[in-house]
Amino acid sequence: MTEKPPRILVVDDDPELRSLLQRFLSEHGFAVRAVDSGRGMDQALQREPADVIVLDLMMPGEDGLAILRRLRVVGDPVPVIMLTARGDPVDRVVGLEMGADDYLAKPFLPRELVARIAALLRRMAPERVIGREESVTVGPFTINHATRVVTREGEVLALSSREFALFAAFARSPGRPLTRAQLIDRALGRDAEVTDRAIDVQVGRLRKAIGDDGADPRYLRTVWGLGYVLVAGDDV
């Protein structure tokens, strides 16, 4: 039986770019749908889920950040790559802060988008587990790599795909401090263009998602001058 191609949903109001990306991504083995608005995205997702959404930031009406916020508020963990014509790093941080998994500034080479999508899909693959176990328990948390679900004392936590990857990286080494560079490498891939500040933002989002106290964290603690550590078990 042939493996089904990854499903990519492009959301962009530029018809030329939509057509280009639909053609180029299809030629590289993806099943591609392209729509021009958040409403079009909702209709497309009702018909069939997507493995990755490529989402334009600057669109009339409901813009990309509003669409992203809406996805994350309802707990939809679908990976999102933001596209934007803006070069301001603040926009990049805001997008990551709101739950985007990657960020690509226009103009870009379509082959770079292909590489970003492929890297994101690799990070989502269930083979990247702690050891070879399907699920692992660390303190009150259980991480299921097959379903990409994290529970806390049986309650399902609403994590984005990037937050899941980051938490899984921590869970590989409970009680062991990890530098920001190690977290980028283990959670996002060493080729990811992510700053230390963006990792700090993601850790802040992850703390909120797992119910940790940002002012006085119990589980994800800051190790000053180094990075962060997931504390569990007797050390909590």
Secondary structure as the mmCIF struct_conf table of DSSP 4:
data_model
#
loop_
_struct_conf.conf_type_id
_struct_conf.id
_struct_conf.beg_label_comp_id
_struct_conf.beg_label_asym_id
_struct_conf.beg_label_seq_id
_struct_conf.end_label_comp_id
_struct_conf.end_label_asym_id
_struct_conf.end_label_seq_id
HELX_LH_PP_P HELX_LH_PP_P1 THR A 2 PRO A 6
STRN STRN1 ARG A 7 VAL A 11
BEND BEND1 ASP A 13 ASP A 13
HELX_RH_AL_P HELX_RH_AL_P1 PRO A 15 GLU A 27
TURN_TY1_P TURN_TY1_P1 HIS A 28 GLY A 29
STRN STRN2 ALA A 31 VAL A 35
BEND BEND2 ASP A 36 SER A 37
HELX_RH_AL_P HELX_RH_AL_P2 GLY A 38 ARG A 47
BEND BEND3 GLU A 48 GLU A 48
BEND BEND4 ASP A 51 ASP A 51
STRN STRN3 VAL A 52 ASP A 56
BEND BEND5 LEU A 57 LEU A 57
BEND BEND6 PRO A 60 GLU A 62
HELX_RH_AL_P HELX_RH_AL_P3 GLY A 64 VAL A 73
TURN_TY1_P TURN_TY1_P2 VAL A 74 GLY A 75
STRN STRN4 VAL A 80 THR A 84
BEND BEND7 ALA A 85 ALA A 85
HELX_RH_AL_P HELX_RH_AL_P4 PRO A 89 GLU A 97
TURN_TY1_P TURN_TY1_P3 MET A 98 GLY A 99
BEND BEND8 ASP A 101 ASP A 101
STRN STRN5 ASP A 102 ALA A 105
BEND BEND9 LYS A 106 PRO A 107
HELX_RH_AL_P HELX_RH_AL_P5 PRO A 110 MET A 124
TURN_TY1_P TURN_TY1_P4 PRO A 126 GLU A 127
BEND BEND10 ARG A 128 ARG A 128
BEND BEND11 ILE A 130 ILE A 130
TURN_TY1_P TURN_TY1_P5 GLY A 131 ARG A 132
BEND BEND12 GLU A 134 GLU A 134
STRN STRN6 SER A 135 VAL A 138
TURN_TY1_P TURN_TY1_P6 GLY A 139 PRO A 140
STRN STRN7 PHE A 141 ASN A 144
TURN_TY1_P TURN_TY1_P7 HIS A 145 ARG A 148
STRN STRN8 VAL A 149 ARG A 152
TURN_TY1_P TURN_TY1_P8 GLU A 153 GLY A 154
STRN STRN9 GLU A 155 VAL A 156
HELX_LH_PP_P HELX_LH_PP_P2 LEU A 157 LEU A 157
HELX_RH_AL_P HELX_RH_AL_P6 SER A 161 ARG A 172
BEND BEND13 SER A 173 SER A 173
TURN_TY1_P TURN_TY1_P9 PRO A 174 GLY A 175
BEND BEND14 ARG A 176 ARG A 176
STRN STRN10 LEU A 178 THR A 179
HELX_RH_AL_P HELX_RH_AL_P7 ARG A 180 LEU A 183
HELX_RH_PI_P HELX_RH_PI_P1 ILE A 184 LEU A 188
TURN_TY1_P TURN_TY1_P10 ARG A 190 ASP A 191
HELX_RH_AL_P HELX_RH_AL_P8 ASP A 196 ALA A 209
TURN_TY1_P TURN_TY1_P11 ILE A 210 GLY A 211
BEND BEND15 GLY A 214 ASP A 216
BEND BEND16 ARG A 218 TYR A 219
STRN STRN11 LEU A 220 VAL A 223
TURN_TY1_P TURN_TY1_P12 TRP A 224 LEU A 226
STRN STRN12 GLY A 227 LEU A 230
HELX_RH_3T_P HELX_RH_3T_P1 GLY A 233 ASP A 235
#
